[in-house]
Amino acid sequence: MSVTTTAPPAGPVTDASGKIRCDACPVMCYIADGKSGACDRYANVGGELTRVDPLVVLEGTLEKGEQVVPFMAAGTDWDGDLVNPGDRFVTAVGAGTTYPDYKPAPFIVSSEADGVDMVTVVTEGIFSYCGAKLKIDTDRHLGPERALVRFKGEPVGHVTTGEYGSQMLSVGGVNHLTGGSKKEGRMTCQAILDLCNRQAVELTIDDGAAVIVQAGKAPIVDGEPETRMRVGCGSATIGMFARQWFDHVDEVVVVDDHITGVLSEHQAGKVLGVQPTGISIKGRRSTPGRYFQVAEPGTGWGGTDISDPLTILGDFSAKEARPGLTLLMVSTTGDHAAFFVLDEALKPVPAPMPEPLRLTVDRIQENCEPALCSVVFIGGAGGSLRAGVTENPVKLTRSVKDTLTYVSSGGAPVYVWPGGGITFMVDVTRMPENSFGYVPTPAIVAPIEFTMRLDDYRTLGGHMESVVPLERVRDVARKRNLLASATNPWPMNRTNFRW
Ligand code: SF4
């Protein structure tokens, strides 16, 4: 069987005017010579339907243990020298799509790895059921849970449950792609595509902030670049730094939208022997030294809406407080900090911060990790895509669950969800750049590879007649060889399989 970069094996149809009909997705574009189709993935090159982007082939290390360099650091053309074909892996990036799905996947490649005959089934899947989960390292309030996330004014997702030190957004999904207006579907597709291809995307949140999200980069919230992720909640911060504060200040309040900590009441302060200070906090007391809801969420101190920390304090009790008592107020990132001394009326008065306390604020900052945006693509390959792999699709699902088949996306490892189907997640920063495409149905095109033993492929009813040896892939007109990321497991590693 010949191997080409042209799309569907059934062969494209040419009309009377010389336009080729692309049948790689339901749109069925007619493409004139020298032009590309609606998705810019296929073009008519001299009467031949051609996948525009090169096929990405990963190069492993030549010797085990040898240092490899990251993606994109070097790209050399395949020179046809297959001294060690086991160290090459054909990804689905640039591989093309088949439609309808009963056609065999564009590349079903056999190779040998450590003496075992292997096969990798490679396709660019079209995902109508997909989206991106965004983890945005910031304490700043981006918007209430369930609030709509918009891209260019259209609803494309929602605020979902926050995690420790991060706000989480869900973008995409079939309801936004197909269930709203045409514009909503297009904007949703564009937002997912740009996010997954590591572009900077500005999202606005109803009753919340505007945030610029780019995978692997710091978020920008309402025009302000975020630098640090919180060191912990207010209570955790008290626990971590209580001993360092003990000798230098009478009271510390760590302001946090979720759990504000108070040193003198907290268990850490009690154990150290910190004396009561008569402080009163306006929030809802949870356990000693831990307060919820001290203010409204916002982009001020510790993810609250306050710019003056004293607004969360009630009057000091004259029973325990005294003039001259010292108070440090600090946020969970150390971005905000202020020092006060009680006057004769037991009112906190701002004062210059003593150097030892300044050092503890610096220490909080030092212990904060850099704030980043993480973009994880999530897609369901449980449907018809599997038919391009086997005539009996459910067997592929079972083979994945049995760890006989290893799933990767652009060569990057994926997490496959438990339960039915093949619903997987992948960190887009572990994939080659620009791994994603789209079709105007609208849907996202994402690479997916299934690797297994050749014998297992035969057993699950694979398209054996379409298997081609790795050597034949060098005949593909356009390829881009990339050195594999040192942090990704090699897809052929035995440890990926249960045998
Ligand atoms: S949108 Fe792209 S894949 Fe779909 S038919 Fe047109 S050129 Fe082919």
Boltz pocket constraint, residues with backbone or C-beta under 6 A from the ligand:
constraints:
  - pocket:
      binder: B
      contacts: [[A, 22], [A, 23], [A, 24], [A, 25], [A, 26], [A, 27], [A, 28], [A, 29], [A, 36], [A, 37], [A, 38], [A, 39], [A, 40], [A, 41], [A, 42], [A, 438], [A, 439], [A, 440]]
      max_distance: 6.0
